[in-house]
Amino acid sequence: QVQLVESGGGLVQPGGSLRLSCVASGFAFSFYAVSWYRQAPGKERELVAFIRSDGSSTNYADSVKGRFTISRDNAKYTVYLQMNSLKPEDTAVYYCNAGLFTQNYWGQGNQVTVSS
């Protein structure tokens, strides 16, 4: 059974940090590129960060560059999103996505709320 399970979200004050994890199972994770997306209330889902299957390349949305870092540990079937200097506008449900050609898998989403 294919699964992507996110964890690590929650409530944090502005300027704080969180680390999201996405643990994969049921497919050959190390061959898949992985992305983090987020969706805020009333807004479309947007791409936040991307990492290649071997971790050799990453990309970020302009809004999170310099604050967020995506990484992966293929031995643990896990991708991370380290989020620093969080802002209220980072509040959203965060999803991980694993993609390879036409195959796409999504996690269930994890709420991140940045508020004082």
C-alpha positions in Angstrom: 0.0 0.0 0.0 1.4 3.3 -1.1 1.6 5.9 1.7 3.1 9.3 2.4 2.6 10.3 6.0 3.5 13.9 7.0 4.2 15.0 10.6 5.7 17.8 12.5 3.2 20.6 12.0 1.5 22.6 14.7 1.2 26.1 16.1 4.3 28.3 16.3 4.9 32.0 17.0 6.2 34.3 14.2 9.9 33.9 13.9 9.8 30.4 15.1 10.8 27.1 13.5 9.2 23.8 12.6 10.5 20.7 10.8 8.0 18.7 8.7 8.7 15.1 7.9 7.2 12.9 5.1 7.7 9.2 5.4 7.1 7.1 2.4 6.1 3.4 2.1 4.9 1.0 -0.5 6.9 2.3 -3.5 10.5 2.8 -4.7 10.9 6.1 -2.9 14.6 6.7 -3.9 13.6 7.0 -7.6 11.0 9.7 -7.0 11.4 13.4 -6.9 9.6 15.0 -3.9 7.9 18.3 -3.5 6.3 20.1 -0.6 3.2 22.1 -1.4 0.9 24.2 0.7 -2.6 25.5 0.6 -3.9 28.3 2.7 -7.7 28.9 3.2 -9.2 30.4 0.1 -6.1 30.0 -2.0 -4.8 27.6 -4.5 -2.2 25.0 -3.7 1.3 26.2 -4.3 4.7 24.6 -4.8 7.0 25.4 -1.9 10.1 23.3 -2.4 11.4 20.5 -4.6 14.2 18.0 -4.4 15.5 15.5 -6.9 15.4 11.8 -6.3 19.1 11.7 -5.4 19.0 15.0 -3.5 21.4 16.6 -5.9 19.2 19.6 -6.7 16.6 21.6 -4.9 14.3 24.5 -5.8 12.2 26.9 -3.7 9.4 29.3 -4.1 10.6 32.9 -3.9 8.5 33.4 -0.8 10.4 30.8 1.2 14.0 31.1 -0.2 16.5 31.5 2.5 14.1 30.4 5.2 13.1 26.9 4.2 15.3 23.9 3.5 14.2 20.7 1.9 16.3 17.5 2.4 15.9 13.8 2.1 17.2 10.5 3.6 16.5 7.8 1.1 17.7 5.1 3.5 14.9 6.2 5.8 12.3 6.8 3.0 11.9 10.3 4.4 11.9 13.9 3.2 12.1 16.9 5.5 11.2 20.5 5.3 13.0 22.7 7.8 11.1 25.9 8.2 12.8 28.9 9.9 11.8 32.5 10.5 8.2 31.6 10.1 5.7 34.2 9.2 1.9 34.4 9.6 1.6 34.1 5.8 3.2 30.6 6.0 0.0 29.4 7.7 -1.4 26.6 5.5 -1.9 22.9 5.2 1.4 21.4 3.9 1.4 18.4 1.6 4.3 16.2 0.4 4.2 14.8 -3.1 6.3 12.1 -4.7 6.5 12.1 -8.5 8.0 9.9 -11.2 6.9 10.4 -14.8 3.1 10.0 -14.7 3.0 8.6 -11.1 2.1 11.0 -8.4 1.5 10.3 -4.7 0.2 12.7 -2.1 0.3 12.8 1.6 -2.8 13.6 3.7 -1.6 17.1 4.7 -0.3 18.6 7.9 -1.5 21.9 9.4 1.0 24.6 10.1 -0.2 27.7 11.9 2.0 30.7 12.6 0.4 33.1 15.1 1.1 35.0 18.2 
